[in-house]
């Protein structure tokens, strides 16, 4: 799937970053706001967590003495 | 051109205003703004009301509106650089100011007057929050379980699991199917138990030296039972904790965690810490009543 292939290229750091800025912080709502609060990483339609675990495993294997 | 705008001056052409964070109205934090580049490289400024300042920049309404955003956040090529810019802003503010209240990506307001209203209505709550968060930073701890290694340990530790595995190796095909189902259940149960033990142990270990711990919900696919085939499955995310710590105690926390996590390595666990972050996960107090 194209989206998953694209994800393989995405840095694990970037995924952690997106996780922080999309879903966290003081969530504001009201008539004067236009915000995209509540976008879950899974909601993006990407198997993000699995991909980041695979990336971790690859990094750990490389790091083994 | 001054960096402080204390009157509700008009934003150009009704463009939405992107709000990154709320800080104290302290000189030090706000003098850093002229060196920062906001979303789409726009100039960053402060909107001040009372003791608070909202850190903002203008964005194009054609790109930053409900419909367009809804599509664009799903495109990592669009989202990646912009989420990065948001985090860069937060990191810069967090290093300059004693305390920062981060807002999520794409918190947009229609005009400056609305932001003044916001700061007025939240004045006391946010002044308190900034006091609470002064001198803190956030770290995220992720715990991964290596299924193959974990399963090896499971055979050692759990007699019922070991027995079921032995039966599976020698049984008829029909019974093997049922055996596998039983093993899946046992594996999952033991995995959940082990994760709870680890979570409790970590939290006990750091309770005295961190401000707060928040256990985060995992996306559904992360905590599924998994197929557990030795050697075939990648590490599975089983636990995610956000830690709010005093910046000055970073080394202490690091030492305590290293010690606890070191014991769990041989049981099939791997760990990843990311940070420091501005206190994204702790901006709203847990016990705050009302909206």
Interface residues (C-beta under 8 A of the other chain):
Chain A: X6 X7 X10 X13 X14 X16 X17 X18 X20 X21 X22 X23 X24 X25 X26 X27 X28 X32 X33 X34 X35 X36 X37 X39 X40 X41 X42 X44 X45 X46 X47 X48 X49 X50 X52 X53 X54 X56 X57 X60
Chain B: X16 X21 X22 X64 X65 X66 X69 X70 X73 X74 X76 X77 X79 X80 X83 X84 X86 X87 X90 X101 X102 X103 X104 X105 X106 X107 X108 X109 X110 X111 X114 X117 X118 X140 X144 X146 X218 X219 X220 X221 X222 X234 X235 X236 X237 X270 X272 X274 X277 X280 X281 X283 X284
